[in-house]
């Protein structure tokens, strides 16, 4: 099928502001937006810059704004979209070129919440720590995060203030706060209760709608807020 | 083109599971840089689904020795058995250690790590399938990658993201002295001068049309080694995974069959009962892929087409939602199929390179038939060939491989750095990389005689799929080598439209295409020479395994004049003599 595309193009080295590029791509009937972008890059205009790797929604490289909504280009089929399909870089991060943005502020937010297991003092010896299936299920949802930034760059608070750690960072904090094996709460909750932390969230639910992994992002943020208020998991 | 110099004890190229596991070891002991052309969490380890085998015996009796036997038999006896013993023995600690790092494994009712069945993994030397695969739903690789990345962040590992390594620096007396990298953001070159370098660059399935591999899996590490005179081992062995989504190649995990799914041909018959009467749909991947090929060739594909069905309809909703959620979603999204009520069209998909950069069990690169080491150079994971997978890798053993040999490589490279001097750099170490890029940037596209990369790559993928895939013959391999020679000539005239220096990903793809061509050629040459069938290498004109002559690893080296020279080295056998491979 033919796909009409309207892609935001911007090369800061040579342009003052972004322009729209119009293209017609040819893809299979079940082709993804990524396939259409590849068609443009491979056969029409090699200068188009985008990130991608796995092509099926697990690596998190190709988050972009597709027809106004944050999506992974490899997880949207062209036939489900109105044409022309508009494609823009995700918002709130500096555009480096075309659909590529500076990811550093996003990962800085991630690193800030200490996203790693802080084990308690007990020595598990040469065996695994025990965790019941129910305890494991408690944080299952937030282990799915692929750090694609679709949630964080859909958040109006983040657009206005990039010191806010953002939804993805809080999701990754949640993954440990609700893990029965983790003992890092004191410090992690301290960080999240600070000015840049979870209370900047105004529950607009954009993040939940944007998540390509179906994580209940807003709910996770609310659970973190409640935990901070009541200091109990 | 500006060149910046850096100095480290250790440089790790690639930030998937192998690279990150190595980094956790080496960064504790020595100054370490991890260089990746992606961001670490974009690495293809994250796409691994089903599990990681270790004989924990949490749910039924098991032993690492049985695991070793299965690995050797699954690899059609081309496995180096000393290496397989190490991997299967260390598997247990490797899994426990990941749990201690925080990996959220699925659990048994009593809170221990749950385990499930997987292809080719059996109890007591083939009696019946065994529950050996430790898993986190069907995103085990994702959880391994995330967990290792979390630990690297915690340990302040130094990353150079979106730096594409183009060249390996060797001294005149053949020691490793570092690498040359191209920074995607700026277009600048960097020389990373180092005592130890570890390649963990992953696979190279992108020379096939239907593949589960990421777009970025182009064999850069093995390609660089080949160009620097280092041989590649067992390149003729490439695994096709039986259950790729029809037309797209996206993986549907073997865990589906581990949980009870079955394969049906166009007549609705569970055909694996004929090919592997004991373990049926849980036979190793090479056998299942060949069986699918056979069914299709004999007219029993679905609707006369080139696919068969995966049937998960009888699995409970709970199993699908808690143990196989991602692949259920893939079927819905990409095929518009509802797996709870409909059959899922699948076909074999190019999945895993058993061959690669030859190493010893310490991940040190060895460069000849006598296994002489190249001081300072290491490799781990899919880009390496230890060889623990032989002629056909068992499911889950790749995640195991990256953890066990990533760890060993990280320790070894740091110890080497501690006891050696920084090797001297050659004059202008960036010259090779600079010339490579300059050539591609200089040539134009769109004019008379000009070539674009994409059509060349598509042709390579189509022809490799047709002539060097699940089934091969002397004729088909001769044909594909002719195609490769033609494509190589055209590649020499190929250029890029993007002449800019910021995020010139067209240039990146053009360089990657060069590595794919090199590796495709080596694969086809080694496959044509091996006149037997073993594991993932099936020759229609030589359908039997020939242990008398072919119990040996191939080593393919590129001569100065560009032709490929093949040598062979023996397989290490410790306890299992080759037997007929029945399941």
Interface residues (C-beta under 8 A of the other chain):
Chain A: X11 X12 X13 X14 X28 X30 X41 X42 X43 X45 X46 X47 X49 X50 X51 X52 X53 X54 X55 X56 X57 X58 X59 X60 X61 X75 X77 X96 X97 X98 X100 X103 X107 X110 X111 X114 X115 X116 X117 X119 X124 X126 X127 X128 X129 X130 X131 X132 X133 X135 X136 X139 X140 X143 X144 X145 X146 X147 X176 X179 X181 X182
Chain B: X38 X39 X41 X42 X43 X44 X46 X47 X93 X95 X96 X99 X100 X101 X102 X104 X105 X106 X107 X108 X109 X110 X111 X112 X113 X136 X137 X139 X142 X143 X146 X150 X151 X153 X154 X185 X214 X215 X216 X247 X248 X250 X326 X330 X333 X334 X335 X336 X445 X452 X453 X454 X496 X497 X498 X500 X501 X502 X503 X504 X505 X506
